Amino acid sequence: MNKDIIGAQHEIHDKDFSIAWAERFVPTPESLELFNIILSELQALIPVGGRVVELGIGPGYLASHLLGAMPNIEYCGIDFSRPMLEIASSKLRVLQGNELNDLNKTATPVETR
């Protein structure tokens, strides 16, 4: 087992698979409706300079939506998939002051059977 990857081996750890997934599953109108509900809740609860943590940021669709409307918050995106973080990072590069964390670098690997 690759000790650099936490948990089960998933295709999301494969760069080509992750890129293809991100291109196929762009936000739908239903996803955008959910994003707007989340945005509304966060705008009511998170002050300027407040911090949002997204577990499982994937390709960064929600983060991009939220940060486009709330540029004065800190945003921390976390994901197990290094390729997904790379996709999100390139999408969010223009948004300063936010961080993306790769759990494969910061957590102790867990063996699965």
Secondary structure, 3 states (H helix, E strand, C coil): CCCCCCCCCCHHHCHHHHHHHHHHCCCCHHHHHHHHHHHHHHHHHCCCCCEEEEECCCCCHHHHHHHHHCCCCEEEEEECCHHHHHHHHHHHCCCCCCEEEEHHHHCCCCCCC
